[in-house]
Amino acid sequence: MAKIATVLTNLFEDVEYTDPAKAYKEAGHEVVVISSEKGKPLEGKQKEETVTADAGIGDVSPSDFDALFIPGGFSPDQLRDDERFVSFAKDFADNGKPIFAICHGPQLLITAEVLKGRKVTGYNSIKVDLKNAGANFVDEEVAVCGGNLVTSRQPDDIPAFNKESLSILSKLNQ
């Protein structure tokens, strides 16, 4: 099964991490939480979840993983201020590996400059940013582009996001 890098820091949108992570794990995939340092406790924006980082960004390589998952909330905006996370995300895109980003998750991909010409959705407040990054923005519950990029707008879209992400993951080991 797939090994999924999940980039996360404080103020992630709780359910946008927990629901997809649970779905991935239930399907047999491994979810590895990566933050600035291993063992760091990360608190969700709603204060419903605390997650411990499995690895620090300096201790991992994109080549160690099959897919990238970027939950929303304020976490992606903080992560994109750290060039290590930007380069990490860019590597997945450059190598055609699956990327799953929900809500504000695409902010990290905007900074990595990998969305030009891609069909993407995201939270309404980043719509202009996505368009300015050259993305083809669509206001849909889930956008799938090129068979390796899945984006969604908000927590209500999680069922569609999970379905499309899991569909892509199921094809990885065929």
Residue pairs with C-beta under 8 A, 6 or more apart in sequence:
1 27
1 28
1 29
1 30
1 169
1 173
2 24
2 29
2 30
2 66
2 67
2 98
2 169
2 172
2 173
3 29
3 30
3 32
3 64
3 65
3 66
3 67
4 24
4 29
4 30
4 31
4 32
4 65
4 66
4 67
4 68
4 69
4 169
5 32
5 34
5 60
5 62
5 64
5 65
5 67
5 68
5 69
5 88
5 92
6 17
6 21
6 31
6 32
6 33
6 34
6 68
6 69
6 70
6 71
7 34
7 35
7 57
7 68
7 69
7 70
7 75
7 76
7 79
7 85
7 88
7 89
7 108
8 17
8 33
8 34
8 35
8 42
8 51
8 53
8 71
8 75
8 79
9 35
9 36
9 42
9 75
9 78
9 79
10 42
10 43
10 74
10 75
10 78
11 43
11 44
11 45
11 73
11 74
11 75
11 78
12 42
12 44
12 45
12 51
12 71
12 72
12 73
12 74
12 75
13 44
13 45
13 46
13 71
13 72
13 73
13 75
13 102
13 103
13 104
13 155
14 44
14 45
14 46
14 47
14 48
14 49
14 73
15 46
15 48
15 155
15 158
16 71
16 72
16 73
16 102
16 103
16 105
16 155
16 158
17 44
17 49
17 51
17 71
18 49
19 155
19 158
19 162
20 69
20 71
20 100
20 102
20 158
20 161
20 162
20 165
21 31
21 69
23 162
23 165
23 166
24 31
24 69
24 165
24 166
24 169
25 31
27 166
27 169
27 170
29 169
31 69
32 54
32 55
32 60
32 65
33 42
33 51
33 52
33 53
33 54
33 55
34 53
34 54
34 55
34 56
34 57
34 60
34 88
35 42
35 53
35 55
35 56
35 57
36 53
36 56
36 57
36 82
37 53
37 56
38 53
38 54
38 55
38 56
38 59
39 52
39 53
40 52
40 53
40 56
41 50
41 51
41 52
41 53
42 50
42 51
42 52
42 53
43 49
43 50
44 50
44 51
44 73
45 73
45 74
57 82
57 84
57 85
57 88
58 84
60 88
62 68
62 88
62 91
62 92
62 95
62 97
65 92
65 97
66 97
66 98
66 169
66 172
67 92
67 97
67 98
67 99
67 100
67 168
67 169
67 172
68 88
68 89
68 92
68 97
68 98
68 99
68 100
69 99
69 100
69 101
69 165
70 76
70 79
70 89
70 99
70 100
70 101
70 102
70 105
70 106
70 108
70 109
71 102
71 103
71 105
72 101
72 102
72 103
72 104
72 105
72 123
72 154
73 103
73 104
74 104
75 104
76 101
76 104
76 105
76 106
76 107
76 108
77 104
77 107
79 85
79 86
79 108
80 86
80 107
80 108
80 110
80 111
80 112
85 108
86 108
86 111
86 112
87 112
89 99
89 108
89 109
89 112
89 114
90 112
90 113
90 114
92 98
92 99
93 99
93 109
93 112
93 114
93 149
94 114
96 146
96 148
97 148
98 148
98 149
98 150
98 165
98 168
98 169
98 172
99 109
99 148
99 149
99 150
100 150
100 151
100 161
100 165
100 168
101 108
101 109
101 122
101 149
101 150
101 151
102 151
102 152
102 153
102 154
102 157
102 158
102 161
103 122
103 123
103 152
103 153
103 154
103 155
104 122
104 123
104 125
104 126
105 122
105 151
106 115
106 120
106 122
106 126
106 130
106 135
106 151
107 122
107 126
107 129
109 115
109 120
109 133
110 126
110 129
110 130
110 133
110 135
113 133
115 130
115 133
115 134
115 135
116 133
116 134
116 135
117 134
117 135
117 136
118 135
118 136
118 145
118 146
118 149
119 135
119 136
119 138
119 143
119 144
119 145
119 149
120 130
120 135
120 136
120 137
120 138
120 143
120 145
120 149
120 151
121 137
121 138
121 139
121 140
121 141
121 142
121 143
121 151
121 152
121 153
122 130
122 137
122 151
122 152
122 153
123 153
123 154
124 139
124 153
127 137
127 139
130 137
131 137
139 153
140 153
141 152
141 153
141 156
141 157
141 160
141 161
142 150
142 151
142 152
142 157
142 160
142 161
142 163
142 164
143 149
143 150
143 151
143 152
144 150
144 164
144 168
145 151
147 168
147 171
148 168
150 161
150 164
150 165
150 168
152 158
152 160
152 161
